């Protein structure tokens, strides 16, 4: 009875969610959880509603509980998360077998990434997005394109955050160096005053000393200005080898066709769902024919780590 009750509550929550009534949807998902507290899918439903309300900490709690339950609960398979959730089914149905230890619900990982990003937990956001991406790639889930976009979004946000910190550190370093030189100049001026034999000689030494330190300070400022100017100019177009020929974005998970041409996995799989033909040659091609391009993947990852601005190029 509790299973039927929770399913009815979940479906009613879905109807409210589709109408944009996220508060009511959350309340119904909560009732469904109370009726069936060991069903991990219910927690991702509530997390989805809480995402819409920007309740980031609550989303994280729900998703972590979903992952905990998913690692313990039986399931029909470890590769049908999308079909189960879309049909409104329950993972405790006929034909079930034990879930592999450590297997993950990709939606929970995807929502975790989305919740950690606005909290500025950039490393966690990237890590969860990559974990979700890995599961989607392995299962050929239709959500792969959205998860790939989330990976790029998180990497760009992390890069921008790191760049902001780097620029702030450079400004602080510049200020510290200039201040040290000014203090050193003041000490040097005091020394020259005490060592001078007459007023004219003292004034001449003070001018020379001050001029020397002013020039040093100007050179230091000029060096930091040059660095800032180079930062503003260092955004050339991404290299052609990093760009997917379908989405025209920097690739996250490139795969090769039989001709040796590489595409973003999400883009080529979406194309092949519409037409099982090579985008260039129009010869027969299926998802099973695609081969991961590990070297290119590593190169794209290195490029994005150093040029995060290119994530939404």
C-alpha positions in Angstrom: 0.0 0.0 0.0 2.8 2.4 0.9 4.3 1.9 -2.6 1.0 2.7 -4.3 0.5 5.7 -2.1 3.9 7.0 -2.7 3.5 6.6 -6.4 0.2 8.5 -6.5 1.8 11.3 -4.4 4.8 11.4 -6.7 2.6 11.6 -9.9 0.5 14.4 -8.3 3.8 16.2 -7.4 4.9 15.8 -11.0 1.8 17.4 -12.3 2.3 20.4 -9.9 6.0 20.6 -11.0 5.0 20.7 -14.7 2.7 23.6 -13.9 5.5 25.5 -12.2 4.0 25.1 -8.7 7.3 23.9 -7.1 6.2 24.5 -3.5 3.2 22.2 -3.9 5.4 19.7 -5.8 8.0 19.7 -3.0 5.3 19.1 -0.4 3.8 16.1 -2.3 7.3 14.6 -2.9 7.9 14.9 0.9 4.7 13.0 1.6 5.7 10.4 -0.9 9.1 10.0 0.9 7.3 9.6 4.2 5.2 6.8 2.6 8.2 5.2 1.1 11.4 6.5 2.7 13.8 3.9 1.1 12.9 4.8 -2.5 15.9 6.8 -3.8 14.1 8.1 -6.9 11.7 10.1 -4.6 14.6 12.1 -3.2 15.8 13.2 -6.7 12.2 14.3 -7.5 12.2 16.5 -4.4 15.7 17.7 -5.2 14.5 18.7 -8.6 11.7 20.9 -7.1 14.2 22.4 -4.6 16.6 23.3 -7.3 13.8 25.4 -8.9 13.5 27.2 -5.5 17.2 27.7 -5.2 17.3 25.7 -1.9 20.8 24.5 -2.6 21.6 22.9 0.8 18.4 20.9 0.8 19.1 19.7 -2.7 22.5 18.4 -1.6 20.9 16.6 1.4 18.3 14.9 -0.8 20.9 13.9 -3.4 23.3 12.5 -0.9 20.5 10.5 0.6 19.5 9.2 -2.8 23.1 8.1 -3.5 23.2 6.4 -0.1 20.0 4.5 -0.7 21.0 3.7 -4.3 24.2 2.0 -3.2 22.1 -0.3 -0.9 18.8 -0.9 -2.8 18.1 -3.5 -5.4 17.4 -2.3 -8.9 16.3 -3.8 -12.2 19.6 -2.7 -13.7 22.3 -0.3 -13.2 21.8 1.3 -16.6 18.2 2.2 -16.8 17.9 5.3 -14.6 16.5 7.5 -17.3 13.8 5.0 -18.4 12.8 4.2 -14.8 12.5 7.9 -13.8 10.7 8.9 -17.0 8.1 6.1 -16.7 7.5 6.9 -13.0 8.4 3.3 -12.1 9.9 1.9 -8.9 13.3 0.2 -8.6 11.7 -2.6 -6.6 10.0 -4.4 -9.4 10.0 -7.9 -10.9 13.3 -9.0 -12.5 15.4 -7.0 -10.0 19.0 -8.0 -9.2 21.4 -6.5 -6.7 22.8 -3.1 -7.6 26.5 -3.0 -8.1 28.4 -1.6 -5.1 29.1 2.1 -5.5 26.9 2.5 -8.5 25.4 6.0 -8.8 22.2 7.7 -9.7 23.3 10.1 -12.4 20.4 12.5 -11.8 21.5 12.9 -8.1 25.0 13.6 -9.3 23.8 16.1 -11.9 21.6 17.9 -9.3 24.5 17.9 -6.8 26.7 19.7 -9.4 23.9 22.2 -10.1 23.5 22.9 -6.3 27.2 23.2 -5.5 27.9 25.6 -8.3 25.9 28.6 -6.9 27.4 27.8 -3.5 30.8 28.4 -5.2 32.0 24.9 -4.4 33.6 24.7 -7.8 35.7 21.6 -7.4 32.7 19.6 -6.1 30.5 21.0 -8.9 33.0 19.9 -11.6 33.6 16.5 -9.9 29.9 15.7 -9.7 29.2 16.8 -13.2 32.0 14.6 -14.5 30.7 11.6 -12.5 27.2 12.2 -14.0 28.7 12.5 -17.5 30.6 9.2 -17.1 27.4 7.4 -16.3 25.4 9.0 -19.1 28.2 8.2 -21.6 28.3 4.5 -20.4 24.5 4.2 -20.7 24.1 6.4 -23.8 21.5 8.4 -21.8 19.7 11.1 -23.7 20.6 13.6 -21.0 24.2 13.4 -22.0 24.0 16.8 -23.9 22.6 18.6 -20.8 25.2 17.0 -18.6 28.0 17.9 -21.0 26.8 21.5 -20.9 26.9 21.4 -17.1 30.5 20.1 -17.2 31.5 23.1 -19.4 29.6 25.6 -17.3 31.3 24.3 -14.1 34.7 24.4 -15.6 34.2 27.9 -16.9 33.0 29.1 -13.5 35.9 27.4 -11.7 38.4 29.0 -14.1 36.9 32.4 -13.7 37.0 32.0 -9.9 40.7 31.0 -10.1 41.5 33.9 -12.4 39.8 36.3 -10.0 41.9 35.0 -7.1 45.0 35.1 -9.3 44.4 38.7 -10.3 43.7 39.7 -6.7 47.0 38.0 -5.5 48.9 39.9 -8.2 47.4 43.2 -7.1 48.3 42.4 -3.5 51.8 41.4 -4.5 52.2 44.6 -6.5 51.1 46.7 -3.5 53.4 44.9 -1.1 56.5 45.3 -3.4 55.8 49.0 -4.0 55.2 49.6 -0.2 58.5 47.8 0.6 60.4 50.0 -1.9 58.8 53.1 -0.4 59.8 52.1 3.1 63.3 51.3 1.8 63.5 54.7 0.1 62.5 56.4 3.4 65.3 54.6 5.2 67.8 55.4 2.5 66.8 59.1 2.6 67.4 59.2 6.4 70.8 57.6 6.0 71.9 60.0 3.3 70.8 63.0 5.4 72.9 61.9 8.4 76.0 61.1 6.2 76.0 64.4 4.2 78.6 67.0 5.2 76.6 70.0 4.2 73.1 71.0 3.1 73.8 71.2 -0.6 75.4 67.7 -0.6 72.4 66.4 1.5 69.9 67.8 -0.9 71.7 66.4 -4.0 71.9 62.9 -2.4 68.3 63.0 -1.4 67.3 63.8 -5.0 69.4 61.0 -6.4 68.2 58.5 -3.9 64.5 59.5 -4.4 64.9 59.4 -8.2 66.4 55.9 -8.1 63.6 54.5 -6.0 60.9 56.2 -8.0 62.3 54.6 -11.1 62.3 51.2 -9.4 58.7 51.7 -8.4 57.7 52.8 -11.9 59.4 49.7 -13.4 57.6 47.4 -11.0 54.2 49.0 -11.8 55.0 48.8 -15.5 55.8 45.0 -15.2 52.5 44.3 -13.5 50.7 46.5 -16.1 52.2 44.4 -18.9 51.0 41.2 -17.2 47.5 42.6 -17.0 47.6 43.7 -20.6 48.7 40.3 -21.8 45.9 38.7 -19.8 43.4 40.9 -21.6 44.8 39.9 -25.0 45.4 36.2 -24.4 42.0 35.0 -25.7 42.6 33.7 -29.2 40.0 31.5 -30.9 40.2 27.9 -29.6 42.2 25.6 -31.8 40.3 23.8 -34.5 41.3 20.4 -33.1 39.4 21.2 -29.9 36.1 22.2 -31.5 33.2 19.8 -32.1 32.0 19.9 -35.7 28.4 19.6 -34.7 27.9 21.8 -31.6 30.9 24.0 -32.3 31.9 23.9 -28.6 35.1 22.8 -27.1 34.9 19.0 -26.7 34.7 17.3 -23.3 34.5 13.7 -24.4 35.6 13.3 -28.0 34.9 10.0 -29.9 36.0 8.9 -33.3 33.9 7.7 -36.2 35.1 5.0 -38.6 36.7 7.7 -40.8 38.9 8.9 -37.9 36.9 12.2 -37.5 36.3 13.2 -33.8 33.1 14.6 -32.4 31.7 15.4 -29.0 30.1 12.2 -27.7 26.8 13.9 -26.9 26.6 15.6 -30.3 27.3 12.6 -32.4 25.1 10.3 -30.4 22.2 12.7 -30.7 22.8 12.9 -34.5 22.9 9.1 -34.7 19.6 8.8 -32.9 18.0 10.8 -35.7 20.0 9.2 -38.5 22.5 6.3 -38.3 24.8 7.8 -40.9 28.2 9.5 -40.7 27.7 13.3 -40.7 30.4 13.7 -43.4 30.3 10.7 -45.6 26.6 9.6 -45.0 27.8 6.0 -44.8 26.1 3.8 -42.2 27.3 4.5 -38.6 26.0 3.5 -35.2 26.8 4.4 -31.6 28.6 1.1 -31.2 31.0 2.2 -34.0 32.3 5.2 -31.9 35.7 4.9 -30.3 36.9 7.2 -27.5 39.7 9.5 -28.5 41.7 9.5 -25.2 44.6 11.6 -26.4 42.3 14.3 -27.8 40.2 14.2 -24.6 43.3 14.9 -22.5 44.4 17.7 -24.8 40.9 19.3 -24.6 40.9 19.0 -20.9 44.3 20.6 -20.6 43.2 23.4 -22.9 40.0 24.1 -20.9 41.9 24.1 -17.6 44.1 26.9 -18.9 41.5 28.7 -21.0 38.2 28.2 -19.2 36.7 31.2 -21.0 36.4 28.9 -24.1 33.8 26.7 -22.4 31.0 28.8 -23.9 32.9 30.0 -27.0 
